[in-house]
């Protein structure tokens, strides 16, 4: 097995949640959250987003009244060959304890898929 070239501080959990990703008022696009952790997420999006772009990730979950909006930065991008989608990894920038608490509650729920 080849050595890992990075360290992930938080384990990611496979999920299948709808959402969106936006860059302020400049643009918004639908997203599918594929995996999720306290530190970030992997998204499936319709258009690739440049590395380092600050974004807001909005996650819709069955147990939340309103979407959970988390500030993030694009950490990596992978174009899906033969499809019209891209995979994007985002690193969360928690600006308040309330979003971190809501994300912790979301990760604690057992019904994801």
PyMOL commands that place a pseudoatom at each C-alpha (Angstrom):
pseudoatom trace, name=CA, resn=UNK, resi=1, chain=A, elem=C, hetatm=0, pos=[0.000, 0.000, 0.000]
pseudoatom trace, name=CA, resn=UNK, resi=2, chain=A, elem=C, hetatm=0, pos=[1.479, 3.391, -0.965]
pseudoatom trace, name=CA, resn=UNK, resi=3, chain=A, elem=C, hetatm=0, pos=[2.048, 5.907, 1.844]
pseudoatom trace, name=CA, resn=UNK, resi=4, chain=A, elem=C, hetatm=0, pos=[-0.524, 8.650, 2.305]
pseudoatom trace, name=CA, resn=UNK, resi=5, chain=A, elem=C, hetatm=0, pos=[0.661, 12.070, 1.222]
pseudoatom trace, name=CA, resn=UNK, resi=6, chain=A, elem=C, hetatm=0, pos=[-1.656, 13.947, 3.572]
pseudoatom trace, name=CA, resn=UNK, resi=7, chain=A, elem=C, hetatm=0, pos=[-3.222, 13.679, 6.983]
pseudoatom trace, name=CA, resn=UNK, resi=8, chain=A, elem=C, hetatm=0, pos=[-6.983, 13.998, 7.512]
pseudoatom trace, name=CA, resn=UNK, resi=9, chain=A, elem=C, hetatm=0, pos=[-7.728, 15.318, 10.992]
pseudoatom trace, name=CA, resn=UNK, resi=10, chain=A, elem=C, hetatm=0, pos=[-11.402, 14.280, 10.952]
pseudoatom trace, name=CA, resn=UNK, resi=11, chain=A, elem=C, hetatm=0, pos=[-12.815, 11.025, 9.623]
pseudoatom trace, name=CA, resn=UNK, resi=12, chain=A, elem=C, hetatm=0, pos=[-15.342, 11.513, 6.859]
pseudoatom trace, name=CA, resn=UNK, resi=13, chain=A, elem=C, hetatm=0, pos=[-18.708, 9.790, 6.802]
pseudoatom trace, name=CA, resn=UNK, resi=14, chain=A, elem=C, hetatm=0, pos=[-20.409, 8.749, 3.570]
pseudoatom trace, name=CA, resn=UNK, resi=15, chain=A, elem=C, hetatm=0, pos=[-23.654, 10.666, 3.092]
pseudoatom trace, name=CA, resn=UNK, resi=16, chain=A, elem=C, hetatm=0, pos=[-26.080, 11.462, 0.296]
pseudoatom trace, name=CA, resn=UNK, resi=17, chain=A, elem=C, hetatm=0, pos=[-27.421, 14.941, 0.994]
pseudoatom trace, name=CA, resn=UNK, resi=18, chain=A, elem=C, hetatm=0, pos=[-28.656, 17.652, -1.334]
pseudoatom trace, name=CA, resn=UNK, resi=19, chain=A, elem=C, hetatm=0, pos=[-27.298, 21.148, -1.153]
pseudoatom trace, name=CA, resn=UNK, resi=20, chain=A, elem=C, hetatm=0, pos=[-25.700, 23.969, -3.042]
pseudoatom trace, name=CA, resn=UNK, resi=21, chain=A, elem=C, hetatm=0, pos=[-22.414, 25.815, -3.211]
pseudoatom trace, name=CA, resn=UNK, resi=22, chain=A, elem=C, hetatm=0, pos=[-22.082, 29.542, -3.820]
pseudoatom trace, name=CA, resn=UNK, resi=23, chain=A, elem=C, hetatm=0, pos=[-19.555, 32.332, -3.981]
pseudoatom trace, name=CA, resn=UNK, resi=24, chain=A, elem=C, hetatm=0, pos=[-21.465, 35.185, -2.395]
pseudoatom trace, name=CA, resn=UNK, resi=25, chain=A, elem=C, hetatm=0, pos=[-23.858, 36.770, -4.892]
pseudoatom trace, name=CA, resn=UNK, resi=26, chain=A, elem=C, hetatm=0, pos=[-21.596, 35.936, -7.864]
pseudoatom trace, name=CA, resn=UNK, resi=27, chain=A, elem=C, hetatm=0, pos=[-22.954, 32.434, -8.547]
pseudoatom trace, name=CA, resn=UNK, resi=28, chain=A, elem=C, hetatm=0, pos=[-24.702, 29.444, -7.030]
pseudoatom trace, name=CA, resn=UNK, resi=29, chain=A, elem=C, hetatm=0, pos=[-24.859, 25.862, -8.258]
pseudoatom trace, name=CA, resn=UNK, resi=30, chain=A, elem=C, hetatm=0, pos=[-26.524, 22.705, -6.981]
pseudoatom trace, name=CA, resn=UNK, resi=31, chain=A, elem=C, hetatm=0, pos=[-24.339, 20.197, -5.177]
pseudoatom trace, name=CA, resn=UNK, resi=32, chain=A, elem=C, hetatm=0, pos=[-24.603, 16.692, -3.812]
pseudoatom trace, name=CA, resn=UNK, resi=33, chain=A, elem=C, hetatm=0, pos=[-22.727, 16.083, -0.552]
pseudoatom trace, name=CA, resn=UNK, resi=34, chain=A, elem=C, hetatm=0, pos=[-20.952, 12.729, -0.899]
pseudoatom trace, name=CA, resn=UNK, resi=35, chain=A, elem=C, hetatm=0, pos=[-19.018, 12.633, 2.332]
pseudoatom trace, name=CA, resn=UNK, resi=36, chain=A, elem=C, hetatm=0, pos=[-18.877, 14.896, 5.347]
pseudoatom trace, name=CA, resn=UNK, resi=37, chain=A, elem=C, hetatm=0, pos=[-16.789, 15.575, 8.446]
pseudoatom trace, name=CA, resn=UNK, resi=38, chain=A, elem=C, hetatm=0, pos=[-16.290, 18.346, 10.974]
pseudoatom trace, name=CA, resn=UNK, resi=39, chain=A, elem=C, hetatm=0, pos=[-13.399, 19.602, 8.849]
pseudoatom trace, name=CA, resn=UNK, resi=40, chain=A, elem=C, hetatm=0, pos=[-14.806, 19.454, 5.322]
pseudoatom trace, name=CA, resn=UNK, resi=41, chain=A, elem=C, hetatm=0, pos=[-16.786, 17.652, 2.656]
pseudoatom trace, name=CA, resn=UNK, resi=42, chain=A, elem=C, hetatm=0, pos=[-16.629, 16.115, -0.804]
pseudoatom trace, name=CA, resn=UNK, resi=43, chain=A, elem=C, hetatm=0, pos=[-19.206, 17.489, -3.223]
pseudoatom trace, name=CA, resn=UNK, resi=44, chain=A, elem=C, hetatm=0, pos=[-20.427, 16.540, -6.657]
pseudoatom trace, name=CA, resn=UNK, resi=45, chain=A, elem=C, hetatm=0, pos=[-21.071, 19.719, -8.665]
pseudoatom trace, name=CA, resn=UNK, resi=46, chain=A, elem=C, hetatm=0, pos=[-22.010, 20.607, -12.232]
pseudoatom trace, name=CA, resn=UNK, resi=47, chain=A, elem=C, hetatm=0, pos=[-19.006, 22.889, -12.815]
pseudoatom trace, name=CA, resn=UNK, resi=48, chain=A, elem=C, hetatm=0, pos=[-15.483, 22.759, -11.408]
pseudoatom trace, name=CA, resn=UNK, resi=49, chain=A, elem=C, hetatm=0, pos=[-14.580, 25.490, -8.924]
pseudoatom trace, name=CA, resn=UNK, resi=50, chain=A, elem=C, hetatm=0, pos=[-11.027, 26.901, -8.835]
pseudoatom trace, name=CA, resn=UNK, resi=51, chain=A, elem=C, hetatm=0, pos=[-8.738, 25.915, -5.966]
pseudoatom trace, name=CA, resn=UNK, resi=52, chain=A, elem=C, hetatm=0, pos=[-8.724, 28.346, -3.076]
pseudoatom trace, name=CA, resn=UNK, resi=53, chain=A, elem=C, hetatm=0, pos=[-12.118, 29.840, -3.895]
pseudoatom trace, name=CA, resn=UNK, resi=54, chain=A, elem=C, hetatm=0, pos=[-13.999, 30.877, -0.754]
pseudoatom trace, name=CA, resn=UNK, resi=55, chain=A, elem=C, hetatm=0, pos=[-17.501, 29.382, -0.900]
pseudoatom trace, name=CA, resn=UNK, resi=56, chain=A, elem=C, hetatm=0, pos=[-20.603, 28.856, 1.194]
pseudoatom trace, name=CA, resn=UNK, resi=57, chain=A, elem=C, hetatm=0, pos=[-21.807, 25.260, 1.310]
pseudoatom trace, name=CA, resn=UNK, resi=58, chain=A, elem=C, hetatm=0, pos=[-25.517, 24.880, 2.017]
pseudoatom trace, name=CA, resn=UNK, resi=59, chain=A, elem=C, hetatm=0, pos=[-26.575, 21.400, 3.193]
pseudoatom trace, name=CA, resn=UNK, resi=60, chain=A, elem=C, hetatm=0, pos=[-30.200, 20.282, 3.281]
pseudoatom trace, name=CA, resn=UNK, resi=61, chain=A, elem=C, hetatm=0, pos=[-30.907, 17.570, 5.843]
pseudoatom trace, name=CA, resn=UNK, resi=62, chain=A, elem=C, hetatm=0, pos=[-34.215, 15.939, 6.803]
pseudoatom trace, name=CA, resn=UNK, resi=63, chain=A, elem=C, hetatm=0, pos=[-33.956, 16.908, 10.479]
pseudoatom trace, name=CA, resn=UNK, resi=64, chain=A, elem=C, hetatm=0, pos=[-33.096, 20.601, 9.921]
pseudoatom trace, name=CA, resn=UNK, resi=65, chain=A, elem=C, hetatm=0, pos=[-35.709, 23.325, 9.429]
pseudoatom trace, name=CA, resn=UNK, resi=66, chain=A, elem=C, hetatm=0, pos=[-33.352, 25.416, 7.337]
pseudoatom trace, name=CA, resn=UNK, resi=67, chain=A, elem=C, hetatm=0, pos=[-30.297, 24.434, 5.308]
pseudoatom trace, name=CA, resn=UNK, resi=68, chain=A, elem=C, hetatm=0, pos=[-27.019, 24.398, 7.232]
pseudoatom trace, name=CA, resn=UNK, resi=69, chain=A, elem=C, hetatm=0, pos=[-24.716, 26.999, 5.669]
pseudoatom trace, name=CA, resn=UNK, resi=70, chain=A, elem=C, hetatm=0, pos=[-20.981, 26.587, 6.311]
pseudoatom trace, name=CA, resn=UNK, resi=71, chain=A, elem=C, hetatm=0, pos=[-18.199, 28.860, 5.060]
pseudoatom trace, name=CA, resn=UNK, resi=72, chain=A, elem=C, hetatm=0, pos=[-15.458, 26.900, 3.304]
pseudoatom trace, name=CA, resn=UNK, resi=73, chain=A, elem=C, hetatm=0, pos=[-12.562, 27.011, 0.860]
pseudoatom trace, name=CA, resn=UNK, resi=74, chain=A, elem=C, hetatm=0, pos=[-12.025, 24.731, -2.143]
pseudoatom trace, name=CA, resn=UNK, resi=75, chain=A, elem=C, hetatm=0, pos=[-9.121, 22.401, -1.256]
pseudoatom trace, name=CA, resn=UNK, resi=76, chain=A, elem=C, hetatm=0, pos=[-9.080, 20.127, -4.339]
pseudoatom trace, name=CA, resn=UNK, resi=77, chain=A, elem=C, hetatm=0, pos=[-10.918, 19.568, -7.631]
pseudoatom trace, name=CA, resn=UNK, resi=78, chain=A, elem=C, hetatm=0, pos=[-11.276, 16.450, -9.794]
pseudoatom trace, name=CA, resn=UNK, resi=79, chain=A, elem=C, hetatm=0, pos=[-13.009, 16.505, -13.178]
pseudoatom trace, name=CA, resn=UNK, resi=80, chain=A, elem=C, hetatm=0, pos=[-15.128, 13.403, -13.827]
pseudoatom trace, name=CA, resn=UNK, resi=81, chain=A, elem=C, hetatm=0, pos=[-14.124, 12.183, -17.304]
pseudoatom trace, name=CA, resn=UNK, resi=82, chain=A, elem=C, hetatm=0, pos=[-17.053, 11.281, -19.533]
pseudoatom trace, name=CA, resn=UNK, resi=83, chain=A, elem=C, hetatm=0, pos=[-19.581, 13.092, -17.338]
pseudoatom trace, name=CA, resn=UNK, resi=84, chain=A, elem=C, hetatm=0, pos=[-20.744, 16.648, -16.879]
pseudoatom trace, name=CA, resn=UNK, resi=85, chain=A, elem=C, hetatm=0, pos=[-19.797, 16.731, -13.201]
pseudoatom trace, name=CA, resn=UNK, resi=86, chain=A, elem=C, hetatm=0, pos=[-16.795, 17.487, -11.038]
pseudoatom trace, name=CA, resn=UNK, resi=87, chain=A, elem=C, hetatm=0, pos=[-15.824, 16.422, -7.528]
pseudoatom trace, name=CA, resn=UNK, resi=88, chain=A, elem=C, hetatm=0, pos=[-14.780, 19.203, -5.198]
pseudoatom trace, name=CA, resn=UNK, resi=89, chain=A, elem=C, hetatm=0, pos=[-13.244, 18.923, -1.746]
pseudoatom trace, name=CA, resn=UNK, resi=90, chain=A, elem=C, hetatm=0, pos=[-13.892, 21.810, 0.623]
pseudoatom trace, name=CA, resn=UNK, resi=91, chain=A, elem=C, hetatm=0, pos=[-12.240, 22.719, 3.918]
pseudoatom trace, name=CA, resn=UNK, resi=92, chain=A, elem=C, hetatm=0, pos=[-14.668, 24.263, 6.411]
pseudoatom trace, name=CA, resn=UNK, resi=93, chain=A, elem=C, hetatm=0, pos=[-13.931, 27.602, 8.093]
pseudoatom trace, name=CA, resn=UNK, resi=94, chain=A, elem=C, hetatm=0, pos=[-16.221, 27.545, 11.121]
pseudoatom trace, name=CA, resn=UNK, resi=95, chain=A, elem=C, hetatm=0, pos=[-17.034, 31.127, 12.039]
pseudoatom trace, name=CA, resn=UNK, resi=96, chain=A, elem=C, hetatm=0, pos=[-19.352, 30.288, 14.900]
pseudoatom trace, name=CA, resn=UNK, resi=97, chain=A, elem=C, hetatm=0, pos=[-19.965, 27.555, 17.397]
pseudoatom trace, name=CA, resn=UNK, resi=98, chain=A, elem=C, hetatm=0, pos=[-23.570, 27.247, 16.240]
pseudoatom trace, name=CA, resn=UNK, resi=99, chain=A, elem=C, hetatm=0, pos=[-22.606, 25.928, 12.787]
pseudoatom trace, name=CA, resn=UNK, resi=100, chain=A, elem=C, hetatm=0, pos=[-20.127, 23.520, 14.357]
pseudoatom trace, name=CA, resn=UNK, resi=101, chain=A, elem=C, hetatm=0, pos=[-22.832, 22.318, 16.765]
pseudoatom trace, name=CA, resn=UNK, resi=102, chain=A, elem=C, hetatm=0, pos=[-25.364, 21.875, 13.924]
pseudoatom trace, name=CA, resn=UNK, resi=103, chain=A, elem=C, hetatm=0, pos=[-22.773, 19.949, 11.902]
pseudoatom trace, name=CA, resn=UNK, resi=104, chain=A, elem=C, hetatm=0, pos=[-22.004, 17.737, 14.913]
pseudoatom trace, name=CA, resn=UNK, resi=105, chain=A, elem=C, hetatm=0, pos=[-25.726, 17.022, 15.286]
pseudoatom trace, name=CA, resn=UNK, resi=106, chain=A, elem=C, hetatm=0, pos=[-25.978, 16.226, 11.573]
pseudoatom trace, name=CA, resn=UNK, resi=107, chain=A, elem=C, hetatm=0, pos=[-23.063, 13.797, 11.789]
pseudoatom trace, name=CA, resn=UNK, resi=108, chain=A, elem=C, hetatm=0, pos=[-24.621, 12.159, 14.857]
pseudoatom trace, name=CA, resn=UNK, resi=109, chain=A, elem=C, hetatm=0, pos=[-27.834, 11.263, 13.029]
pseudoatom trace, name=CA, resn=UNK, resi=110, chain=A, elem=C, hetatm=0, pos=[-27.945, 7.746, 11.680]
pseudoatom trace, name=CA, resn=UNK, resi=111, chain=A, elem=C, hetatm=0, pos=[-30.099, 8.151, 8.551]
pseudoatom trace, name=CA, resn=UNK, resi=112, chain=A, elem=C, hetatm=0, pos=[-27.896, 9.461, 5.734]
pseudoatom trace, name=CA, resn=UNK, resi=113, chain=A, elem=C, hetatm=0, pos=[-28.592, 7.404, 2.631]
for i in range(1, 113): cmd.bond("trace and resi %d" % i, "trace and resi %d" % (i + 1))
show_as sticks, trace
zoom trace
